[in-house]
Amino acid sequence: MTPILGYAQILLAKVQDPTISERLKKIEKNANDLANQLNLLKDYFKTDKITKIKDNLNSFIHRLKPYFADIEAKENIKIILELDDTVPDDFLSPGQIEALITNLVDNGAQAISMKGNPDGRLEIKTQSIKDGYKLVIRDTGIGIKEENLPRIWTPFYSDFP
């Protein structure tokens, strides 16, 4: 991704045409987004020891707010955050947590879109519980067919076209 970003930035500095400049900015943004996603995947599928840092699940969610805003705008849905301030810090893997949340949000947004729900809502909730905390992500999409429920933890499984 580095060469694509580099060439886009070089061209941006030289181009005077606003239409071309706008397209180059889109290339730059998309290349940055893709590089971030590739880094998340790299962290997620790392076979060596996974690096964990002491952090708070709510902090990860707050850092993903720009991503949520982008999904809201693109998919015309509302993402509601209900974060429990008493959720304790934990040792978490940043890449895996971010990949988990963005994957569930993407799937939820796609399910809402497939339902054609004009009032689509996706809720992200954290809650302290007796032995720690939980994360709940709920959407108003089409739902999962009962026969597919046993397969939801299968890596790369999707019922979407």
C-alpha positions as CSV (number, residue, x, y, z in Angstrom):
1,M,0.0,0.0,0.0
2,T,2.9,2.3,0.6
3,P,3.7,2.8,-3.1
4,I,0.1,3.6,-3.9
5,L,-0.1,6.1,-1.0
6,G,3.2,7.6,-2.1
7,Y,2.3,8.1,-5.7
8,A,-1.1,9.5,-4.8
9,Q,0.5,12.0,-2.5
10,I,3.1,13.0,-5.2
11,L,0.4,13.5,-7.8
12,L,-1.8,15.5,-5.3
13,A,1.1,17.9,-4.9
14,K,1.4,18.4,-8.7
15,V,-2.2,18.3,-9.9
16,Q,-4.1,21.6,-10.4
17,D,-7.4,20.1,-11.7
18,P,-9.9,19.9,-8.8
19,T,-11.7,16.9,-10.2
20,I,-8.5,14.9,-10.5
21,S,-7.4,16.1,-7.1
22,E,-10.6,14.9,-5.5
23,R,-10.2,11.5,-7.1
24,L,-6.6,11.3,-5.9
25,K,-7.8,12.1,-2.3
26,K,-10.3,9.3,-2.6
27,I,-7.5,6.9,-3.7
28,E,-5.4,8.1,-0.8
29,K,-8.2,7.7,1.7
30,N,-9.2,4.2,0.4
31,A,-5.6,3.1,0.4
32,N,-5.2,4.2,4.0
33,D,-8.4,2.4,5.0
34,L,-7.2,-0.7,3.2
35,A,-3.8,-0.6,4.9
36,N,-5.5,-0.3,8.3
37,Q,-7.8,-3.2,7.5
38,L,-4.8,-5.3,6.3
39,N,-3.0,-4.5,9.6
40,L,-6.1,-5.6,11.5
41,L,-6.2,-8.9,9.5
42,K,-2.4,-9.4,10.0
43,D,-2.9,-9.0,13.8
44,Y,-6.0,-11.2,13.8
45,F,-4.4,-14.1,12.0
46,K,-1.0,-13.9,13.6
47,T,0.2,-17.3,14.6
48,D,2.9,-16.2,17.0
49,K,2.1,-14.9,20.4
50,I,-0.7,-12.3,20.3
51,T,0.2,-9.0,21.9
52,K,-2.3,-7.9,24.5
53,I,-2.4,-4.5,26.2
54,K,-4.2,-3.4,29.3
55,D,-7.1,-1.3,28.0
56,N,-10.8,-0.9,28.2
57,L,-13.3,-2.3,25.7
58,N,-15.1,1.1,25.8
59,S,-11.9,2.8,24.7
60,F,-11.7,0.6,21.6
61,I,-15.3,1.4,20.8
62,H,-14.7,5.2,21.2
63,R,-11.7,5.0,18.8
64,L,-14.0,3.3,16.2
65,K,-16.5,6.2,16.2
66,P,-15.3,7.7,12.9
67,Y,-15.7,4.2,11.4
68,F,-19.3,4.0,12.8
69,A,-20.1,7.5,11.4
70,D,-18.9,6.4,8.0
71,I,-21.1,3.3,8.1
72,E,-24.1,5.4,9.3
73,A,-23.7,7.8,6.3
74,K,-23.1,5.1,3.7
75,E,-25.8,2.7,4.8
76,N,-28.3,5.3,6.1
77,I,-28.6,3.6,9.5
78,K,-28.3,4.7,13.1
79,I,-25.6,3.2,15.3
80,I,-26.4,3.6,19.0
81,L,-23.7,3.3,21.7
82,E,-24.7,2.3,25.2
83,L,-21.4,1.9,27.1
84,D,-21.2,1.0,30.7
85,D,-18.6,3.2,32.4
86,T,-18.0,0.5,35.1
87,V,-16.6,-2.0,32.5
88,P,-13.2,-3.0,33.9
89,D,-9.9,-2.7,32.1
90,D,-8.6,-6.0,30.7
91,F,-5.7,-7.4,28.7
92,L,-7.0,-7.2,25.1
93,S,-5.5,-7.7,21.6
94,P,-6.2,-4.4,19.7
95,G,-6.2,-6.0,16.3
96,Q,-8.6,-8.8,17.2
97,I,-11.0,-6.6,19.2
98,E,-11.2,-4.0,16.3
99,A,-11.6,-6.8,13.7
100,L,-14.4,-8.4,15.8
101,I,-16.3,-5.2,16.3
102,T,-15.9,-3.9,12.7
103,N,-16.9,-7.3,11.3
104,L,-20.0,-7.5,13.4
105,V,-21.0,-3.9,12.5
106,D,-20.4,-4.6,8.8
107,N,-22.5,-7.7,8.9
108,G,-25.2,-5.9,10.8
109,A,-25.3,-3.0,8.3
110,Q,-25.5,-5.5,5.5
111,A,-28.4,-7.4,7.2
112,I,-30.2,-4.1,7.7
113,S,-29.7,-3.2,4.0
114,M,-31.0,-6.6,2.9
115,K,-34.1,-6.2,4.9
116,G,-34.7,-2.8,3.3
117,N,-35.4,-1.3,6.8
118,P,-35.6,2.5,6.5
119,D,-35.3,2.8,10.2
120,G,-32.3,0.5,10.5
121,R,-30.6,0.5,13.9
122,L,-27.5,-1.1,15.2
123,E,-26.8,-1.1,18.9
124,I,-23.4,-1.6,20.5
125,K,-23.6,-2.1,24.2
126,T,-21.1,-3.0,26.9
127,Q,-22.1,-4.1,30.4
128,S,-20.3,-5.1,33.6
129,I,-21.3,-8.5,34.8
130,K,-20.4,-10.6,37.9
131,D,-17.2,-12.1,36.4
132,G,-16.2,-9.3,34.0
133,Y,-18.1,-7.7,31.2
134,K,-20.0,-8.4,28.0
135,L,-20.3,-6.9,24.6
136,V,-23.7,-7.0,22.8
137,I,-24.1,-5.9,19.2
138,R,-27.7,-6.1,18.0
139,D,-29.2,-4.9,14.7
140,T,-32.7,-4.7,13.1
141,G,-31.6,-6.6,10.0
142,I,-32.9,-9.8,8.4
143,G,-31.6,-12.1,11.2
144,I,-29.9,-15.5,10.9
145,K,-31.8,-18.5,9.7
146,E,-32.1,-21.1,12.4
147,E,-30.4,-23.8,10.3
148,N,-27.3,-21.5,10.0
149,L,-26.9,-20.8,13.7
150,P,-24.5,-23.7,14.3
151,R,-22.2,-22.2,11.7
152,I,-21.8,-18.7,13.0
153,W,-18.4,-19.4,14.6
154,T,-17.0,-21.0,11.5
155,P,-14.2,-18.7,10.2
156,F,-15.1,-16.9,6.9
157,Y,-18.6,-18.3,7.0
158,S,-21.3,-16.0,5.5
159,D,-24.8,-16.4,4.4
160,F,-24.6,-13.1,2.4
161,P,-24.3,-13.2,-1.4
